[in-house]
Amino acid sequence: MTNKNRGILLVLSGPSGVGKGTVCAALRGMDTELVYSVSATTRSPRQGETEGVNYFFRSRDQFNAMIEADELLEYAQYCGNYYGTPREFVENTLASGRDIILEIEVQGALKVKEKFPEGVFIFLLPPSLDELQSRIVTRGTETEEVIQSRMRIARDELRLMEHYHYAIVNDQVEAACSRIQAILAAEHCRKDRMVPTIKKWIEEVQ
């Protein structure tokens, strides 16, 4: 049962290379009701990435203008590039009663939690750090220096997992998606999410 009063903000984050994008892409194919929030970034597109689908690719000047206009729900700098979540799209989606998922870096997720503590925060883990490094290397898009930088950052980010509600190991994409769907279904059954509806029922019979 979906709470039509307000959608659920689902935030998925974890170390670079853990497979956030792959898991979100699979989720989109499994659940057409889940809205995917596209982030803005100043980094260059990777091979196969599409504007408006994977990211909104913006210059630094354009991104700074978005910051000045308070058009971002959060933004953070990661490995020399900026990432941010457009505010209006997220707020309008939640108000319409639809669930939305944010795929963002750990820094950004913690900033969102400050503004939306009622959100559901999931930390995506690799099976091991060795596997994480292997996935980054397999991309073939990073230099050795960048790979080592990402691994150092990943170790620091793992310490921040305590601020999340759930942790999921991305050992198999389909299994990770099923776990996320189970979490979302359980969150919709929380009594506090149903309180506004029940209060309305009670008022109608008085």
C-alpha positions as CSV (number, residue, x, y, z in Angstrom):
1,M,0.0,0.0,0.0
2,T,1.4,3.4,-1.0
3,N,1.1,6.4,1.3
4,K,-0.4,9.0,-1.1
5,N,0.1,11.7,1.5
6,R,3.8,11.9,0.9
7,G,6.3,9.9,-1.0
8,I,9.4,8.3,0.6
9,L,12.8,9.7,0.0
10,L,15.2,6.8,-0.5
11,V,18.9,7.7,-0.5
12,L,21.4,5.2,-1.8
13,S,25.1,5.9,-1.4
14,G,28.4,4.3,-0.8
15,P,32.0,4.3,-2.0
16,S,32.8,5.1,-5.6
17,G,32.9,1.9,-7.6
18,V,30.5,0.0,-5.3
19,G,27.9,-0.2,-8.1
20,K,25.4,2.5,-7.1
21,G,24.6,3.3,-10.7
22,T,24.3,-0.3,-11.8
23,V,21.9,-1.1,-8.9
24,C,19.8,2.0,-9.6
25,A,19.6,1.2,-13.3
26,A,18.4,-2.3,-12.5
27,L,15.8,-0.9,-10.0
28,R,14.4,1.4,-12.7
29,G,13.8,-1.7,-14.8
30,M,12.1,-3.5,-12.0
31,D,9.9,-0.8,-10.5
32,T,8.4,1.8,-12.8
33,E,6.8,3.6,-9.8
34,L,10.1,4.6,-8.3
35,V,11.2,8.0,-9.5
36,Y,15.0,8.4,-10.2
37,S,16.5,11.7,-9.2
38,V,19.2,12.8,-11.6
39,S,22.2,14.7,-10.1
40,A,24.1,17.5,-11.6
41,T,27.9,17.3,-11.8
42,T,30.9,19.2,-13.2
43,R,32.8,16.0,-14.1
44,S,33.0,14.9,-17.8
45,P,30.7,12.2,-19.1
46,R,32.0,8.7,-19.1
47,Q,31.6,6.5,-22.2
48,G,27.9,5.5,-22.5
49,E,26.6,8.2,-20.1
50,T,23.7,10.4,-21.3
51,E,22.8,14.0,-20.4
52,G,19.7,14.1,-18.3
53,V,19.7,10.3,-17.7
54,N,22.9,9.6,-15.8
55,Y,23.7,13.2,-14.8
56,F,23.1,16.8,-15.7
57,F,26.6,17.7,-16.9
58,R,27.4,21.3,-16.1
59,S,30.4,23.6,-16.2
60,R,31.8,25.0,-13.0
61,D,30.3,28.4,-13.8
62,Q,26.9,26.8,-14.4
63,F,27.1,24.8,-11.2
64,N,28.1,27.9,-9.1
65,A,25.1,29.7,-10.5
66,M,22.9,26.9,-9.3
67,I,24.4,27.2,-5.8
68,E,23.9,30.9,-5.7
69,A,20.3,30.5,-6.7
70,D,19.7,27.9,-4.0
71,E,18.6,25.4,-6.6
72,L,20.5,22.4,-5.1
73,L,19.2,20.3,-2.2
74,E,22.8,19.4,-1.5
75,Y,26.2,19.6,-3.2
76,A,29.7,18.3,-2.5
77,Q,33.1,18.2,-4.0
78,Y,34.5,14.7,-4.7
79,C,37.8,13.9,-6.4
80,G,38.0,17.4,-7.8
81,N,34.5,17.6,-9.2
82,Y,31.1,18.9,-7.8
83,Y,28.0,16.8,-7.5
84,G,24.6,18.1,-6.5
85,T,20.9,17.3,-6.3
86,P,18.4,19.7,-7.9
87,R,16.0,20.7,-5.1
88,E,12.7,21.4,-6.9
89,F,12.3,18.0,-8.6
90,V,12.8,16.1,-5.4
91,E,10.4,18.2,-3.3
92,N,7.7,18.1,-6.0
93,T,8.0,14.4,-6.4
94,L,7.6,13.8,-2.6
95,A,4.6,16.1,-2.4
96,S,2.9,14.2,-5.2
97,G,3.0,11.0,-3.1
98,R,5.6,9.3,-5.3
99,D,8.8,7.6,-4.0
100,I,12.1,9.0,-5.2
101,I,15.6,7.5,-5.0
102,L,18.7,9.6,-4.8
103,E,22.0,8.0,-5.9
104,I,24.6,10.3,-4.4
105,E,28.0,10.3,-2.7
106,V,28.3,9.9,1.0
107,Q,29.0,13.6,1.7
108,G,25.9,14.5,-0.1
109,A,23.8,11.9,1.6
110,L,24.7,13.2,5.0
111,K,23.7,16.8,4.0
112,V,20.3,15.5,2.7
113,K,19.8,13.8,6.1
114,E,20.1,17.1,7.8
115,K,17.2,18.5,5.7
116,F,15.2,15.3,5.3
117,P,15.7,13.2,8.5
118,E,12.5,11.3,7.6
119,G,14.2,9.9,4.5
120,V,15.4,6.3,4.3
121,F,19.2,6.1,4.0
122,I,20.9,2.9,2.6
123,F,24.6,2.4,2.5
124,L,25.8,0.1,-0.4
125,L,28.8,-2.0,0.5
126,P,31.2,-4.0,-1.7
127,P,31.8,-7.7,-0.8
128,S,35.3,-6.6,0.2
129,L,37.8,-3.7,-0.3
130,D,39.7,-5.9,-2.7
131,E,36.6,-6.4,-4.8
132,L,35.9,-2.6,-4.7
133,Q,39.4,-1.8,-6.1
134,S,39.0,-4.5,-8.8
135,R,35.7,-2.9,-9.9
136,I,37.3,0.6,-10.1
137,V,40.3,-0.8,-12.1
138,T,37.9,-2.7,-14.4
139,R,36.3,0.6,-15.4
140,G,39.4,1.5,-17.3
141,T,38.6,5.2,-16.9
142,E,40.9,6.1,-13.9
143,T,44.6,6.6,-13.5
144,E,46.5,4.7,-10.8
145,E,46.7,7.9,-8.8
146,V,42.9,8.4,-9.0
147,I,42.3,4.7,-8.1
148,Q,44.4,5.0,-4.9
149,S,42.7,8.3,-4.0
150,R,39.3,6.7,-4.4
151,M,40.4,3.8,-2.2
152,R,41.6,6.1,0.6
153,I,38.3,8.0,0.4
154,A,36.4,4.7,0.5
155,R,38.0,3.7,3.8
156,D,37.0,7.0,5.3
157,E,33.4,6.7,4.0
158,L,33.0,3.2,5.5
159,R,33.4,4.8,8.9
160,L,30.3,7.0,8.2
161,M,28.0,4.0,7.7
162,E,26.8,4.4,11.3
163,H,24.7,7.4,10.1
164,Y,22.6,5.3,7.8
165,H,19.5,3.2,8.5
166,Y,20.4,0.2,6.4
167,A,23.5,-1.4,4.9
168,I,23.3,-3.7,1.9
169,V,26.2,-5.8,0.4
170,N,26.2,-5.5,-3.4
171,D,27.3,-9.0,-4.1
172,Q,24.8,-9.6,-6.9
173,V,22.8,-6.7,-8.5
174,E,19.5,-8.6,-8.5
175,A,19.9,-9.5,-4.9
176,A,20.8,-6.0,-3.9
177,C,17.7,-4.7,-5.7
178,S,15.4,-7.2,-4.0
179,R,16.8,-6.0,-0.6
180,I,16.1,-2.4,-1.4
181,Q,12.6,-3.2,-2.5
182,A,12.0,-5.1,0.7
183,I,13.2,-2.1,2.7
184,L,10.9,0.3,0.8
185,A,7.9,-2.0,1.3
186,A,8.6,-2.3,5.0
187,E,9.0,1.5,5.3
188,H,5.6,2.0,3.7
189,C,4.2,-0.2,6.5
190,R,5.6,1.9,9.3
191,K,2.7,3.1,11.5
192,D,3.9,6.7,11.6
193,R,3.6,7.0,7.8
194,M,0.0,5.9,8.1
195,V,-1.0,8.2,10.9
196,P,-2.2,11.1,8.7
197,T,-4.5,8.7,6.8
198,I,-5.9,7.1,9.9
199,K,-6.6,10.6,11.5
200,K,-8.5,11.6,8.3
201,W,-10.6,8.4,8.5
202,I,-11.4,9.1,12.2
203,E,-12.4,12.7,11.4
204,E,-14.6,11.7,8.6
205,V,-16.8,9.5,10.8
206,Q,-17.2,12.0,13.6
